[in-house]
């Protein structure tokens, strides 16, 4: 047997063609699409929150400023009223002065009585006996009440010393 040789046969080839000319290549810009709602939502939300925060800060600042102005006005008013109160206390102290009371009573026609009596001081809960400054028995005193004329009002001024009360009664029209 003879060796068989296999030959390969090529199928018939089409004649080679020259490649067709292509247009030259160029860089193409990507398409610009309008931003989608998904991309726009966080930006809009952040912008709204920023503007809202700034407005809230401005409103809070205005509110605080208004409160400070009101507080300053009230402090000024309080200072004025305290000064007025001090002036009124001085006027009352001047009018309560015993010499002022006697002078005004005499200007209204009241006179000083010829006799002034001391009234013993009686403390609540104690017996009706007068209180003495020492533990010795009380000194004899004649407790009498001042008299006034029934037709004229009386002005009474009371001073409290350590253990006795001195009452001066001014009566209208001489009262002697």
C-alpha positions in Angstrom: 0.0 0.0 0.0 1.1 3.1 -0.9 1.2 5.8 1.4 -1.7 8.1 0.9 -1.0 11.6 0.9 -3.6 13.9 1.8 -3.6 17.1 0.3 -5.6 19.8 1.4 -7.2 21.8 -1.0 -8.2 25.3 -0.3 -11.5 26.4 -1.2 -11.6 29.0 -3.8 -10.9 32.3 -2.3 -12.5 35.4 -3.3 -10.1 37.8 -4.7 -8.8 40.2 -1.9 -10.3 43.5 -1.9 -8.9 46.6 -0.7 -10.5 47.8 2.5 -13.1 50.5 2.1 -12.0 54.0 3.3 -13.6 55.0 6.6 -14.3 58.5 7.7 -11.6 59.9 10.0 -12.3 59.4 13.7 -13.1 62.3 15.9 -13.8 62.9 19.7 -17.5 63.0 20.4 -18.8 65.1 23.4 -21.1 63.2 25.7 -24.7 64.2 25.5 -25.9 66.8 27.9 -29.0 65.5 29.5 -31.0 67.7 31.8 -30.5 66.8 35.4 -32.9 64.1 36.5 -35.3 64.7 39.4 -33.4 62.2 41.4 -30.3 64.3 41.2 -32.1 67.6 41.7 -34.1 66.7 44.8 -31.2 66.6 47.3 -29.8 69.9 46.0 -33.2 71.6 46.2 -33.8 70.1 49.7 -30.4 71.3 50.9 -31.0 74.8 49.5 -34.5 75.0 51.1 -33.1 73.9 54.5 -30.3 76.4 54.3 -32.6 79.3 53.5 -35.1 78.2 56.1 -32.4 78.0 58.7 -31.2 81.5 57.9 -34.7 82.8 58.2 -35.2 81.1 61.5 -32.0 82.5 62.9 -33.0 86.0 61.7 -36.4 85.7 63.3 -34.9 84.4 66.6 -32.5 87.3 66.6 -35.3 89.8 66.1 -37.3 88.2 68.9 -34.3 88.4 71.3 -33.6 92.0 70.4 -37.2 92.9 71.0 -37.0 91.2 74.4 -33.9 93.1 75.3 -35.4 96.4 74.4 -38.5 95.6 76.5 -36.2 94.5 79.4 -34.2 97.8 79.2 -37.4 99.8 79.2 -38.8 97.9 82.3 -35.5 98.4 84.1 -35.6 102.1 83.5 -39.2 102.2 84.7 -38.2 100.3 87.8 -35.3 102.7 88.5 -37.7 105.6 88.2 -40.3 104.1 90.5 -37.7 103.2 93.1 -36.5 106.8 93.1 -40.1 108.0 93.4 -40.6 105.5 96.3 -37.6 106.9 98.1 -38.8 110.4 97.7 -42.2 109.4 99.1 -40.6 107.7 102.1 -38.7 110.8 102.9 -41.9 112.9 102.7 -43.7 110.5 105.0 -40.7 110.5 107.5 -40.8 114.3 107.5 -44.5 114.4 108.1 -44.3 111.8 110.9 -41.7 113.9 112.8 -43.2 114.8 116.2 -42.3 118.5 115.8 -44.0 118.6 112.5 -47.1 116.9 113.9 -47.3 119.4 116.8 -46.7 122.4 114.4 -49.5 121.3 112.0 -51.8 120.6 114.9 -51.3 124.1 116.3 -51.8 125.6 112.8 -55.2 123.9 112.7 -56.1 125.5 116.0 -55.3 122.7 118.5 -53.4 123.6 121.7 -51.1 121.8 124.0 -52.8 120.5 127.2 -51.7 121.9 130.6 -50.9 118.4 131.9 -49.2 115.4 130.2 -49.8 112.0 131.8 -47.6 108.9 131.4 -49.6 105.7 130.6 -47.9 102.4 131.8 -47.2 99.9 129.1 -49.2 96.7 129.3 -48.0 93.6 127.5 -50.4 91.0 126.2 -50.9 88.0 128.3 -49.5 89.7 131.4 -51.6 90.9 134.3 -53.0 94.4 134.2 -50.2 95.7 136.4 -47.7 98.1 134.8 -44.3 96.6 133.7 -41.3 98.0 135.5 -37.8 98.1 134.2 -36.4 96.3 137.2 -37.7 93.3 139.1 -38.8 95.7 141.9 -42.4 96.4 142.4 -43.8 99.0 140.0 -43.7 102.6 141.1 -46.9 104.2 142.0 -48.4 106.1 139.1 -51.9 107.3 138.6 -53.1 106.0 135.3 -55.4 108.6 133.9 -56.6 109.0 130.4 -56.3 112.3 128.5 -59.5 114.2 128.0 -60.7 115.9 124.9 -63.5 118.3 124.3 -66.4 116.6 122.7 -66.9 119.3 120.0 -63.4 119.3 118.4 -61.3 116.4 117.1 -58.2 115.6 119.0 -54.7 114.9 117.6 -52.8 112.3 119.6 -49.1 111.7 119.4 -47.7 108.6 121.1 -44.1 108.0 121.9 -42.9 104.7 123.3 -40.1 104.8 125.8 -38.6 101.7 127.4 -41.5 100.8 129.7 -44.1 103.6 129.6 -46.0 105.2 126.8 -46.3 109.0 126.8 -49.4 110.3 125.2 -49.8 113.9 124.3 -53.3 115.1 123.3 -53.9 118.4 121.6 -57.4 119.7 121.9 -59.2 122.4 120.1 -60.0 125.7 121.7 -57.7 125.6 124.7 -59.2 122.5 126.5 -58.0 123.7 130.0 
